[in-house]
Amino acid sequence: MTDEVGGYSRQVAERSDGSTEQRRALDAAVLDTAELTLRRRGTKIKVRPAQDVAERLAASAIRLFRERGFDAVSVGDIAAEAGVTARTFFRYYPTKETVLVDIVDRTNERLMQYIQSVRPGAEIGEVLQVAIEEWFLEYADLFPAVARIVDGASSLMSVFLTRYVVWEEHLAQALRARYPDLGADDAMVWSVLAFGLLRVAQSLSRLRACSYVDGAREAFARFDDMLGTALVGRGAARDTAPRIEAG
């Protein structure tokens, strides 16, 4: 069985180490994070030697994570693979978890751009669904590749859960930028809801062996159905509730 969305035509479980496209997507994402790494380090983006080291460290880390599993790889292993010292590694990354967090941080910048690019006049719910679907489509190979490394790595999963707070804040800010009249609290509610549905979409993708895009569509459809049922039930309960008159 295949999924025709975005050319993502391979089963999630096609190969235990991920498809060739997934590995290529992860390797390309590593190169795309050098700017974040150098920005955090305070190095000018165009300084080529520093960028080379950042890219070599990240590529070495990803290669080892794929081969051995995240928990089995130490900072010393990564540094040795890249031909530098552990001390040099820490000049670029505060932890080995940061290598993967940088990749996802970069993709989240794209999600914020999608929020702004959905058609003018669209309501918030539509904007979130369209943006998340387009985002999943763009990273159809990258996200499953990252998930393979994160799954089962308790320390990494903990870091990602903590990082969700930052991503939710960024999404709330993006929503307020698009909808200036949206209050801060309401923007945060929408953001937390969106990331909750995003996680549901990822879970459905695994259960259904389908793309993240199809998982997102099902997650939003289920939420719409549940919300509609809840509102109907709430209205019926209000209509049939006994009225107590003040005595």
C-alpha positions in Angstrom: 0.0 0.0 0.0 1.3 3.5 -0.8 0.5 7.1 0.0 0.3 9.4 -3.0 0.6 12.6 -1.0 3.7 14.6 -2.0 5.4 11.6 -3.6 5.7 10.0 -0.2 5.1 6.6 -1.6 7.0 4.3 0.7 5.7 2.4 3.7 6.8 3.9 7.0 8.2 0.5 7.9 9.8 -0.2 4.5 13.3 -0.4 5.9 14.4 -0.7 9.5 16.9 2.1 9.0 14.7 4.4 7.0 14.3 5.0 3.3 17.1 6.5 1.2 15.0 9.6 0.9 14.7 9.9 4.6 18.4 9.6 5.1 19.1 12.2 2.4 16.5 14.6 3.9 18.2 14.3 7.3 21.7 14.9 5.8 20.4 18.0 4.0 18.8 19.3 7.2 22.1 19.0 9.0 23.7 21.4 6.5 20.7 23.8 6.9 21.3 24.2 10.6 24.8 25.6 10.5 23.4 29.1 10.5 21.6 28.4 13.8 24.7 26.9 15.3 26.9 29.8 14.4 24.3 32.3 15.5 24.2 30.7 19.0 28.0 30.7 19.1 28.2 34.3 18.1 30.2 33.6 14.9 29.6 35.5 11.7 27.6 33.3 9.3 30.1 33.7 6.4 33.1 32.5 8.4 33.7 29.3 6.4 36.1 27.4 8.7 33.6 27.7 11.6 30.7 26.6 9.3 32.8 23.6 8.1 33.3 22.5 11.7 29.7 23.0 12.6 28.5 21.0 9.6 31.1 18.2 10.2 30.1 17.8 13.8 26.4 17.7 13.1 26.9 15.2 10.2 29.0 13.0 12.3 26.5 13.1 15.2 23.6 12.1 12.9 25.6 9.4 11.2 26.4 7.8 14.6 22.9 8.3 16.0 21.6 6.3 13.0 24.1 3.6 13.3 24.2 3.0 17.0 21.2 4.7 18.5 21.1 8.1 20.3 21.8 6.8 23.8 24.8 4.7 22.7 26.7 7.7 21.3 28.7 10.1 23.5 30.0 13.5 22.8 33.5 12.0 22.6 32.4 9.6 19.9 31.0 12.5 17.9 34.1 14.6 18.3 36.4 11.7 17.3 34.2 10.9 14.2 34.5 14.6 13.2 38.2 14.7 13.8 38.1 17.3 16.6 38.2 17.3 20.4 35.2 17.1 22.8 36.1 20.6 23.9 35.6 21.8 20.3 32.2 20.1 20.2 31.0 22.1 23.2 32.0 25.3 21.5 29.3 24.6 18.9 26.7 22.6 20.8 25.9 22.7 24.5 24.7 19.1 24.4 24.4 16.2 21.9 20.6 16.7 22.0 21.0 20.1 20.6 22.1 18.7 17.2 18.6 17.3 16.7 16.8 20.2 18.4 18.5 22.6 15.9 17.1 20.6 13.0 13.5 20.8 14.4 14.0 24.4 15.3 14.8 25.2 11.7 11.7 23.4 10.5 9.5 25.3 12.9 10.7 28.5 11.4 9.1 27.2 8.2 5.8 26.5 10.0 5.6 30.1 11.1 6.1 31.2 7.5 3.3 28.9 6.4 1.0 30.5 9.0 1.5 33.8 7.2 1.1 32.4 3.7 -2.3 30.8 3.9 -4.9 32.7 1.9 -6.1 36.1 3.2 -9.4 36.0 5.1 -9.0 32.4 6.3 -10.2 31.6 9.8 -7.6 30.5 12.4 -8.7 26.8 12.3 -8.2 26.7 8.5 -4.9 28.5 8.7 -3.6 26.0 11.2 -4.7 23.0 9.3 -3.4 24.2 5.9 -0.1 25.4 7.4 0.5 22.1 9.2 -0.4 20.0 6.2 1.9 22.0 4.0 4.6 21.8 6.6 4.3 18.0 6.9 4.3 17.8 3.1 7.6 19.7 2.8 9.3 17.6 5.5 7.6 14.3 4.5 10.9 12.4 4.6 12.7 14.4 7.3 10.2 14.0 10.1 10.1 10.2 10.0 13.9 10.2 9.9 14.1 12.3 13.1 11.4 10.3 14.8 13.5 7.1 14.3 16.3 8.6 16.3 14.1 10.2 19.0 12.0 7.1 19.7 13.3 5.2 22.6 15.9 7.9 23.6 14.5 9.0 26.9 16.8 12.0 27.4 16.1 13.3 23.9 12.4 12.8 24.3 12.5 14.8 27.5 14.4 17.7 25.8 11.8 17.7 22.9 8.9 17.9 25.3 10.5 20.8 27.1 11.2 22.5 23.8 7.5 22.2 22.8 6.9 25.2 25.2 9.2 27.4 23.1 7.6 26.2 19.8 4.1 26.9 21.2 5.1 30.4 22.2 6.5 31.0 18.7 3.3 29.8 17.1 1.2 32.0 19.4 3.3 35.0 18.3 2.9 34.0 14.6 -0.9 33.9 15.1 -1.0 37.3 16.8 1.1 38.7 13.9 -1.5 37.4 11.4 -4.5 38.3 13.6 -3.6 41.5 15.5 -6.9 41.5 17.4 -6.3 38.0 18.8 -5.5 38.2 22.5 -2.4 36.7 24.0 -4.2 34.0 26.0 -6.4 33.0 23.0 -3.4 32.8 20.8 -1.7 30.5 23.3 -4.8 28.3 23.5 -4.9 27.9 19.7 -1.1 27.2 19.7 -1.3 24.5 22.4 -4.3 22.9 20.6 -2.4 22.9 17.3 0.6 21.2 18.7 -1.6 18.7 20.4 -3.2 17.9 17.1 0.2 17.8 15.5 1.3 15.0 18.0 -1.9 13.2 17.3 -1.2 13.3 13.6 2.3 11.8 14.2 0.8 9.0 16.3 -1.8 8.3 13.6 0.9 8.2 11.0 2.6 5.4 12.9 -0.6 3.5 13.6 -1.9 3.7 10.0 1.6 3.4 8.3 0.7 6.5 6.4 2.2 9.9 5.7 2.2 12.7 8.3 0.0 14.7 6.0 -2.7 12.0 6.0 -2.3 11.8 9.8 -2.9 15.5 10.1 -6.0 15.4 8.0 -7.4 12.6 10.1 -6.5 14.4 13.3 -8.2 17.6 12.3 -11.3 15.7 11.0 -11.6 13.8 14.2 -11.3 17.0 16.2 -14.0 18.7 14.2 -16.3 15.7 14.7 -15.6 15.6 18.4 -16.1 19.3 18.8 -19.4 19.2 16.9 -20.7 16.4 19.0 -19.7 18.1 22.2 -21.4 21.4 21.2 -24.6 19.5 20.2 -24.5 17.6 23.5 -23.9 20.8 25.4 -26.9 22.5 23.7 -29.2 19.5 24.4 -28.2 19.4 28.1 -28.8 23.1 28.4 -32.3 22.7 26.9 -33.3 19.8 29.1 -31.7 21.0 32.3 -34.2 21.6 35.2 -34.8 25.2 35.9 -34.6 26.1 39.6 -36.6 29.2 40.5 -35.5 31.4 43.3 -37.6 30.8 46.3 
